[in-house]
Amino acid sequence: MKEITTLKLKKIIETNPNTYIIDVRDKIHYDAGHIKNSINVPLYELEDFSTELPRDKDIYVICKVGNKSSNAVLMLNELGFENCINVRGGMLSYDGITEKTVR
């Protein structure tokens, strides 16, 4: 499984603000604070959402600490996605810019 640190992800986002990031946490946690432009797809919805994922760019997968995102990457690998990268440490160790969902 491909993995990167949150520091590396932060640098990637700085050079490419359109980096494709999936946050697999539940909606309530995503809404409380997430990486700008990330897409919220809770882990239990990921397989159904997989038909919408790009196959021509890297997909960075993040969660709270890295466990759910690791499972998500393994699931996507089994579905034939070789471009998925787990973000070790998750949102707990991410110190980049985040935003909250306002409802």
Summary of the structure (lengths in Angstrom):
residues: 103
radius of gyration: 12.3
end to end distance: 36.0
largest distance: 36.0
contacts: 305
relative contact order: 0.28
helix: 41%
strand: 22%
